[in-house]
């Protein structure tokens, strides 16, 4: 059989993966109709407005170029499924909060609901593509559900096509990816389905960057890639603690190590810790998978990466308290940055949503640091140029599982960085926003009591220049020993 010519694509899940990915597909493939569906009406309304639900550089231009032509956003899930030749399943797969594997295993409820919906609605054969991050061999359970509920004459080929996007650069990553990975069963129909998706991407991605592998290899590769990137961050953060104790400079160490071509310079930037939806979730998934396969030593190895990340955040928070003479009770502490990285409005923890609706789990270090300071009864003043006030309150209340009023007694959110730093005894940099490098630090200093401390958790400030003004500066990975 020849590969299917894909003319209509449906994407279930209008979130951080499905939205940008399929918007770019629509832009690059004007001959293909792309419909992104979600049961969350508010989210779909936002995609159809001038205020998109996601902040990502370049996304606005992509969506507005294709929307209404061959790119559509809808809550009519059934119609989009019925019409499509190829269906991306891009729903949330958060870490389980209860039951077997709680805290480690992926919760595949939304994925399984979407799969069942496809089988119930489809009246013709479809290519179904896992876009969500999933444990190895998830496609097997999807195939079982599809075959058990399919109509006569309907067949389904399942592909794995994991995303490797970095928030803040997602659009450029999609325009010029390092690689596009497609996994399929090595059967005639599986290989045909793989060729059909390859033909979609080849409209703008060079063929040599489209990697075709076995289905299970593709599923595991996504977890492996994120685990190894997170491992590098935890490794450099572990070294940052040694640097602080010895007087070495972690930036100098990282630069020298990165010059080794076997190592390379990427992901060797020490910080207060990694965040985002993928790293911790995927590593914990790998830990659970290892334990399920009776590989306890492997599980312990990967668990240590997350433990190091937690330690880095705790260590940083303790350093703030210790530096401010072992108490921050009643003291004003300015937190600059809430997003887990620059150029994204994303910070969030897990949240329950409607069936098939995609959410996010970004685990920003700022949430952990703020919670430490709340327990110390500090007066916290928060500023972030992109994260909304409502998102910050959701993060601090763990999506309304904690009462808001006691938290509000300790936290104030500002939309002006100079108001947020006014009267602060400590200023803590938690996101590497470019604007923080260009602040009028003299103006900030003039409005703070003495002494005033700056804690650079992202290694972005000119320490010497700020110290010259009068600030006492503490940076990750740089000790005070000469």
C-alpha positions in Angstrom: 0.0 0.0 0.0 1.1 3.6 -0.7 1.2 6.0 2.2 -2.0 8.0 2.9 -2.0 11.5 1.6 -2.8 13.6 4.6 -5.3 16.4 3.8 -6.9 17.0 7.2 -5.3 17.0 10.6 -7.0 17.1 14.0 -5.1 17.9 17.2 -6.7 17.0 20.5 -5.4 19.4 23.1 -4.9 23.1 22.5 -2.1 23.6 25.0 1.7 24.3 25.0 2.5 21.4 22.6 -0.5 21.0 20.4 -1.2 24.7 19.8 2.2 25.8 18.6 3.1 22.5 16.8 -0.1 22.4 14.7 -0.1 26.1 14.1 3.4 25.8 12.5 2.2 22.7 10.5 -0.7 24.8 9.1 1.6 27.6 8.2 4.1 25.4 6.5 1.5 23.1 4.8 -1.2 25.5 3.4 -2.7 22.5 1.5 -3.5 20.7 4.7 -6.5 21.7 6.9 -5.5 21.7 10.6 -8.1 21.8 13.3 -7.1 22.1 17.0 -9.8 21.0 19.4 -10.2 21.2 23.1 -13.2 20.9 25.5 -12.1 24.1 27.3 -14.2 26.8 25.7 -12.3 29.6 27.3 -9.0 28.3 25.9 -10.4 27.9 22.4 -11.9 31.4 22.6 -8.5 32.7 23.5 -6.9 31.0 20.5 -9.5 32.6 18.3 -8.8 36.1 19.8 -6.0 38.6 19.7 -4.8 37.5 23.1 -3.5 33.9 22.8 -3.5 31.7 25.9 0.2 31.1 25.5 3.1 33.6 25.4 5.7 32.3 23.1 7.9 34.6 20.8 6.7 34.4 17.2 3.6 32.4 18.0 1.2 35.3 17.5 2.4 35.9 14.0 2.2 32.2 13.0 -1.4 31.8 14.3 -2.6 35.0 12.7 -1.0 34.1 9.4 -2.9 30.8 9.1 -6.0 31.2 11.3 -9.2 31.2 9.3 -7.4 29.9 6.2 -6.4 26.4 7.0 -6.0 26.6 10.8 -9.0 26.4 13.0 -9.7 26.2 16.7 -12.9 24.5 17.9 -14.6 22.6 20.7 -16.3 20.3 18.2 -14.0 17.4 19.0 -16.2 14.8 17.3 -16.4 16.5 13.9 -12.7 17.1 13.8 -12.0 13.5 14.6 -14.4 12.3 12.0 -13.0 14.5 9.3 -9.3 13.9 9.9 -6.8 11.6 8.1 -4.3 12.0 10.9 -5.0 12.8 14.6 -2.4 14.2 17.1 -3.2 13.3 20.7 -1.6 16.1 22.7 -3.3 16.0 26.1 -1.9 16.3 29.6 -0.1 13.3 31.1 0.7 14.6 34.6 2.3 12.7 37.4 -0.2 10.6 39.4 -1.2 12.1 42.7 -2.8 8.9 44.2 -2.9 5.2 43.7 -0.2 2.9 42.4 2.8 4.9 41.3 1.6 8.1 42.9 4.3 10.8 42.7 6.2 9.0 39.9 4.1 7.3 37.3 2.3 9.3 34.5 -1.5 9.6 34.8 -2.7 8.5 31.4 -6.4 9.2 32.0 -6.7 12.0 29.5 -4.8 10.1 26.9 -7.0 7.1 27.3 -10.2 9.2 27.2 -9.0 10.8 24.0 -8.2 7.4 22.5 -11.6 6.0 23.4 -13.2 9.1 21.9 -11.4 8.6 18.6 -12.5 4.9 18.4 -16.1 5.8 19.2 -16.4 8.6 16.7 -14.2 7.5 13.7 -16.0 6.0 10.8 -12.9 5.6 8.6 -9.4 4.5 9.2 -7.0 7.0 10.9 -3.4 7.5 11.8 -3.2 8.3 15.5 -0.1 10.1 16.7 1.1 10.2 20.3 2.3 13.8 20.8 2.0 13.7 24.6 5.0 12.5 26.6 4.2 9.0 27.6 5.8 5.9 29.3 7.4 3.3 27.0 4.8 1.0 25.4 1.8 3.3 25.9 1.0 2.8 22.3 0.2 -0.8 23.1 -2.6 0.2 25.5 -3.9 2.8 22.9 -4.0 0.1 20.2 -6.0 -2.2 22.6 -8.6 0.5 23.3 -8.9 1.5 19.6 -9.3 -2.1 18.4 -11.8 -3.0 21.1 -14.0 0.0 20.2 -13.6 0.5 16.5 -16.3 0.2 13.9 -16.2 -2.5 11.2 -13.8 -1.5 8.4 -11.9 1.1 10.6 -8.3 0.5 11.2 -5.8 2.6 13.2 -2.1 2.9 12.9 -0.4 4.4 15.9 2.8 6.5 15.7 5.0 8.1 18.3 6.1 11.7 17.5 7.4 13.2 20.7 8.1 17.0 20.9 11.5 18.4 21.8 10.5 22.0 22.2 12.0 24.4 24.7 9.6 27.0 26.0 10.7 30.5 24.9 12.1 29.1 21.6 9.3 26.8 20.6 8.6 28.5 17.3 12.2 28.6 16.2 12.6 25.0 17.3 9.6 24.0 15.1 10.8 26.0 12.1 14.3 24.5 12.3 14.3 21.4 14.5 17.5 19.4 15.4 15.4 16.4 14.5 11.9 15.2 14.1 11.4 11.7 15.6 8.7 9.4 14.3 8.3 5.9 15.8 6.1 3.2 14.2 5.6 -0.5 14.3 7.8 -2.1 11.7 4.9 -3.6 9.8 3.8 -2.6 6.2 0.9 -0.5 7.5 3.0 1.0 10.3 5.7 2.0 7.9 3.1 3.5 5.5 1.7 5.6 8.4 5.3 6.7 9.2 5.8 7.7 5.6 2.6 9.7 5.6 3.7 11.8 8.6 7.2 12.1 7.2 5.7 13.6 4.1 3.9 16.3 6.2 7.1 17.4 8.0 9.1 17.2 4.8 7.3 20.3 3.6 9.8 22.3 5.5 12.1 19.9 7.4 15.1 18.4 5.5 14.6 14.6 5.1 17.9 13.9 6.8 16.5 15.5 10.0 13.5 13.2 10.1 14.4 10.1 12.1 12.3 7.1 11.8 12.6 4.4 14.4 10.7 1.7 16.2 7.6 2.7 18.2 9.1 1.8 21.6 12.4 3.4 20.9 10.6 6.7 20.1 8.6 6.7 23.3 11.7 6.0 25.4 13.8 8.6 23.6 11.7 11.5 24.8 12.1 10.4 28.4 15.8 9.8 27.9 16.5 13.1 26.2 14.9 15.1 29.0 16.5 13.0 31.7 20.0 13.5 30.3 19.5 17.3 30.0 18.2 17.5 33.5 21.2 15.4 34.6 23.6 18.0 33.2 21.8 20.8 35.1 21.9 18.9 38.4 25.5 18.0 37.8 26.6 21.7 37.3 24.4 22.7 40.3 26.1 20.1 42.5 29.4 21.6 41.4 28.1 25.1 42.2 27.8 24.2 45.9 31.5 23.1 45.8 32.5 26.3 44.2 30.7 28.4 46.9 32.6 26.5 49.6 36.0 26.7 47.9 36.0 30.1 46.3 35.9 28.7 42.7 33.7 30.4 40.2 31.1 28.1 38.6 30.8 30.1 35.4 34.6 29.7 34.9 34.4 26.0 35.7 31.5 25.5 33.3 33.2 27.4 30.5 36.4 25.4 30.8 34.5 22.1 31.0 32.3 23.0 28.1 35.3 23.6 25.9 35.8 19.9 25.9 34.2 18.8 22.6 33.1 15.6 24.3 31.0 17.6 26.8 30.0 20.8 25.0 28.7 24.0 26.6 24.9 23.6 26.6 22.9 23.1 29.8 26.0 23.9 31.9 24.5 27.1 33.4 24.2 26.8 37.2 21.0 28.2 38.7 18.5 27.9 41.5 17.2 24.7 39.8 15.4 23.5 36.8 11.7 23.8 36.3 9.3 23.2 33.5 6.7 20.6 32.6 9.0 18.0 31.3 12.2 17.4 33.3 11.0 16.4 36.7 7.9 14.6 35.4 9.9 12.6 32.8 12.6 11.6 35.2 10.1 10.4 37.8 8.4 8.5 35.0 11.8 6.9 34.2 12.3 6.1 37.9 8.9 4.3 38.0 9.6 2.5 34.8 12.9 1.3 36.1 11.4 0.1 39.4 8.6 -1.7 37.4 11.3 -3.5 35.4 13.0 -4.5 38.7 16.0 -2.2 38.1 16.4 -0.5 41.5 19.9 0.7 40.9 18.8 2.4 37.7 15.8 4.0 39.5 18.0 5.3 42.3 20.4 6.9 39.8 17.7 8.9 38.1 15.9 9.7 41.3 19.2 11.4 42.5 18.9 13.9 39.6 15.6 15.2 41.0 16.8 15.1 44.6 19.8 17.3 43.6 17.4 19.7 42.0 15.3 19.9 45.2 18.4 20.3 47.3 19.6 23.2 45.1 16.3 25.1 45.7 16.3 24.4 49.4 20.0 25.4 49.7 19.4 28.7 47.9 16.4 29.5 50.2 18.4 28.7 53.3 21.2 30.9 52.1 18.9 33.9 51.9 17.6 33.4 55.4 21.1 32.8 56.8 22.5 35.9 55.1 19.8 38.0 56.5 21.0 37.2 60.0 19.1 34.0 60.3 15.6 35.5 60.1 13.4 37.1 57.4 10.3 37.3 59.6 8.6 40.5 58.8 11.3 41.6 56.4 10.5 42.6 52.8 11.9 40.2 50.2 11.5 41.0 46.5 11.3 38.0 44.2 12.1 39.1 40.6 10.8 36.5 38.2 8.1 33.8 38.6 8.3 32.0 35.2 10.6 29.0 35.2 12.6 30.6 32.4 12.6 33.7 30.4 10.4 34.3 27.3 7.6 32.3 28.7 4.6 33.2 30.9 4.7 29.7 32.3 5.2 28.7 35.9 2.4 26.4 36.8 1.9 23.2 38.8 -0.5 20.4 37.9 -4.2 21.2 37.7 -7.3 19.1 37.1 -9.2 20.1 34.0 -12.1 19.0 31.8 -11.8 15.8 29.8 -9.4 16.1 26.8 -8.3 19.6 27.9 -4.6 20.1 28.1 -2.9 21.9 31.0 0.6 22.4 32.1 2.9 21.4 35.0 5.8 23.8 34.8 7.2 23.5 38.4 8.9 26.9 38.6 11.6 27.1 41.3 10.1 30.4 42.3 7.1 28.5 43.7 9.3 26.5 46.0 11.4 29.5 47.1 8.3 31.6 47.8 6.8 28.8 49.9 10.0 28.6 52.0 9.8 32.3 52.6 6.1 32.2 53.5 6.9 29.6 56.2 9.5 32.1 57.5 6.8 34.7 57.6 8.6 37.1 55.3 6.8 39.9 53.5 7.2 38.8 49.9 7.0 41.2 47.0 6.7 39.5 43.6 7.3 40.9 40.1 7.3 39.0 36.7 6.8 40.7 33.4 4.7 37.9 31.9 3.1 35.7 34.5 -0.4 36.9 35.5 -1.4 37.6 39.0 -4.1 34.9 38.8 -1.5 32.3 37.8 0.8 33.3 40.8 -2.1 32.9 43.2 -3.0 29.5 41.7 0.6 28.4 42.1 0.8 29.5 45.7 -2.5 27.9 46.6 -1.5 24.7 44.7 -4.5 25.3 42.5 -6.9 26.2 45.3 -6.1 23.3 47.5 -4.7 25.7 50.1 -6.6 28.7 51.5 -5.7 32.0 49.8 -6.2 34.5 52.7 -3.3 33.3 54.9 -1.0 33.4 51.9 -2.1 37.0 50.9 -1.0 38.1 54.4 2.6 37.5 53.3 2.6 38.0 49.5 2.0 41.1 47.4 2.2 41.1 43.6 3.4 44.1 41.7 3.3 45.1 38.0 6.2 47.5 38.4 9.7 46.2 39.3 10.7 49.4 41.2 7.6 49.2 43.4 8.3 45.5 44.0 11.8 46.3 45.2 10.9 49.3 47.3 11.8 48.8 50.9 13.3 45.3 50.3 16.1 44.0 52.5 16.7 41.2 50.0 16.2 41.1 46.2 16.1 37.6 44.7 16.6 36.9 41.0 14.6 33.8 40.1 14.1 34.2 36.3 16.7 35.3 33.8 14.5 38.0 32.2 16.7 40.3 30.1 15.1 43.4 31.7 16.6 42.5 35.0 20.1 43.0 33.5 19.1 46.6 32.6 17.5 47.8 35.8 18.4 51.1 37.4 20.1 49.5 40.3 21.0 52.9 41.8 17.3 53.9 41.9 16.5 50.5 43.6 19.3 51.0 46.1 18.1 54.5 47.0 14.7 53.1 48.0 16.0 50.2 50.2 17.1 50.0 53.8 20.8 49.2 54.6 22.2 46.7 54.3 20.4 45.4 51.2 21.3 42.0 49.7 20.9 40.8 46.1 20.8 37.1 45.5 21.4 36.2 41.9 19.9 32.8 41.3 20.5 32.9 37.5 24.0 34.3 37.1 22.8 37.2 35.0 23.9 40.3 36.9 27.1 42.4 36.7 28.1 41.7 40.3 31.0 44.2 40.5 28.9 47.0 39.2 26.0 46.4 41.6 28.4 45.9 44.6 30.0 49.3 43.7 26.6 50.9 44.2 26.5 49.5 47.7 24.6 46.2 47.4 25.9 43.1 49.0 25.6 40.4 46.3 25.4 36.6 46.6 25.6 34.6 43.5 25.0 30.9 42.8 28.3 29.1 42.5 30.6 31.9 43.7 32.0 31.8 47.2 33.2 34.7 49.3 36.6 33.1 49.9 39.6 34.7 48.1 
